[in-house]
Amino acid sequence: MDRIARFLVRRSRGVLAATALLTLAAIAMLPRLAFDADVASFLTRSNDEGRALAALQERYGAGDPIMVLLTRTDGGAMDAREGMALLAEARDALGALSAVASVGSFVPSELPIGNVALTPQAIRSLPAPLLAALRDGPGTELLLSEDGDATLLVVQVDGDAVAAARAVRDAPLPAGLEATYAGNPMVFAEVLDLLGWFLAAIPPTVIVLLLAVFTAALGGPRLAALAMLPAVLGSVWTFGLLFALGIRVDLITVIVPVFVIVMGSADGLHFVSHLRGAAARGLARDAQVASALREVGVPMILTTVSTAAGFLSLLATGVPPIRQLGGFVAIGIALAGAISFFALPALMSRLDLGPPRRTVGARIDRLATWTAARRWTAWALTIPLAAFALAFAPRLEVDADPLFFFAEGHPVRQGFEQVANVFGAATPLFGEFVVDPDVPLDPQLEALRQRSRELEALPGIESVVSLADLLPRIPAGQRQAVLSGQRPLPFGSMAREDGLRFVVLPGSYDSADVAAWRVAAAAMPEVRVLSGTPMLFEALSGQIAGAQAGSLGLAFALVALLLWITYRRLGRALLALAPITLTVSVVLGFLAASGIHLNLITVVASSIVLGVGIDYAIHLIAAIEHARRADPERAGWVLRGLRTATRPIVANALGVAIGLTALQASPLRPHHQISALMWVAMLVAATATLVLIPAASPRNGTVER
């Protein structure tokens, strides 16, 4: 380490110049920022079922529609004459938007006979028998509520789903109508707005909170800013790399800079803390850097690798957004670690730290010393925490809610709930029946109608509608146009030469119901595919459960291997793993006890906690070993190691927890959950490290009472 320190001091200008050039290059890439608001895209590429749905949508040229629930403000029925006229006005107003391909409703745009345009004025003057016939047209059972008080408009998007959703949401509707919006495009539009707000507000808030904690720990804002500099630059470099590669920010990757800033600040904090101690001893600047690197250089390397390993373990999952998050944060942690090891010492070798200032933490030091002298405190901590984990962790559940990222009461969630309350579901499923083009169609339609009724009999399914049901109610002169796709129905094109697309409206369902749908569809040779957002999220929940077990197991294996290679002693490696094993168990128990379910974001918590929490054990063991080597004849080296490492460990734990408190300001519910989880994780990890490792250390290394 002395050679590295001398190089960094003597070549500090070159090191800082290279750091500045890389930072400028990363900043130059930031204007290429682009967002990906398509929340459903990771579903359609995560498994075969999702890819089959994407192929079905492409085959029929019909993606996720926007669902517009309409009711009359005067309480009148939508299937009354005036209600149907207002519906036609709304249909025509939305259909005129450039971002809209078509608008389907139970009131067609033309009379089934004669191709007479059904304008609002025409509806108001139609004879009563024709008006009654419209109520019984194809699609009425899907788009009109049983009491006739509400109806759905099905808006097919033309091109950009976000642009279409915003245009539909902002379009003026006829006076007398009240609209509620649902469908994936509405989710995409809301998410896009939230992503920009998140990046503008949350990372700066995290930095401010961390600065406050580090200032208290180090004795001044200048030292705090220096300690945080590598993590901030690591975040900038990471985003610069992502944007240079053309990767867009989505609902999952938006949290990458927060994790990099919070997790990557640990090494800077430990280095500055030890450098401050060396300065207080009156050492020259180059000697300060050498002393700090001797004490924390190797632990900095180990903690960078262990934290990155925790995130890299997420690459083993089969869920693309989780893998992407793990890879990007691991890159950011590695970059922050490299800056902490090279650029930060070079910078600080050129600065005058001035006289040491008073810092907080004397009581924490005394408490750590007190527990080190009383080994029973380790049992007093371990037994209740282990009992808690054993009691609750087995109850952990996976969240299959397609709107898991929206909190209760959010307008998007309320819109979906209102549509579901009236029509059974705001997110229909789609499937395709197999049709043999070489066999007459009518006999096949009868068999397909029977399959539709069998699907409807499954639990959780309200209705199933396809052309097998609708064709008999379509005038003979229009049937060929419908079958050829030239005349789309409310849900878009429904026919191809060798297939008929069908729509499934689910009601209230659970995981067992979805499994029954999947089994039933697979057993029907006439069903080529049946899928949709509810089924994809249910499948994703199974992947998430596997991701939790797989990534956590791999993270433990990677960290254990790293510790064994470093220490070459099994006992030392197991000692370092003990506090974090307890911490991860408590985190899993807390997830279940608090009612927080595993989802795309919370599933990464355990691997993150393992990667970050192991840092505390590495730094404490290194501090104790350094104290032992410095004066092997003098007992009490655990106490001396505690005095060196306790405050940085506590400061970093509080920094991570307090820094992630900024996520409470996020409009996305999983961010609130991650914030709560990290408070529990960091407090338990720091406490377990400072209690269990001294208790398990050789007796002549501990402080006597």
Secondary structure, 3 states (H helix, E strand, C coil): CHHHHHHHHHCHHHHHHHHHHHHHHHHHHHHHCCECCCCCHHHHCCCHHHHHHHHHHHHHCCCCCEEEEEEECCCCCCCCHHHHHHHHHHHHHHHCCCCEEEEECCCCCECCCCCCECCHHHHHHCCHHHHHHHHCCCCHHHHECCCCCEEEEEEEECCCHHHHHHHHHHCCCCCCEEEEEECHHHHHHHHHHHHHHHHHHHHHHHHHHHHHHHHHHHCCHHHHHHHHHHHHHHHHHHHHHHHHCCCCECCCHHHHHHHHHHHCHHHHHHHHHHHHHHHHCCCCHHHHHHHHHHHHHHHHHHHHHHHHHHHHHHHHCCCHHHHHHHHHHHHHHHHHHHHHHHHHHHHHCCCCCCCCCCCCCHHHHHHHHHHHCCCHHHHHHHHHHHHHHHHHHHHCCECCCCCCCECCCCHHHHHHHHHHHHHCCCCCEEEEEECCCCCCHHHHHHHHHHHHHHHHCCCCEEEEEEHHHHHHHCCHHHHHHHHCCCCCECCECCEECCEEEEEEEECCCCHHHHHHHHHHHHHCCCEEEEECHHHHHHHHHHHHHHHHHHHHHHHHHHHHHHHHHHHCCHHHHHHHHHHHHHHHHHHHHHHHHCCCCECCCHHHHHHHHHHHHHHHHHHHHHHHHHHHHHCCCCCCHHHHHHHHHHHHHHHHHHHHHHHHHHHHHCCEHHHHHHHHHHHHHHHHHHHHHHHHHHHHCCHHHCCCC
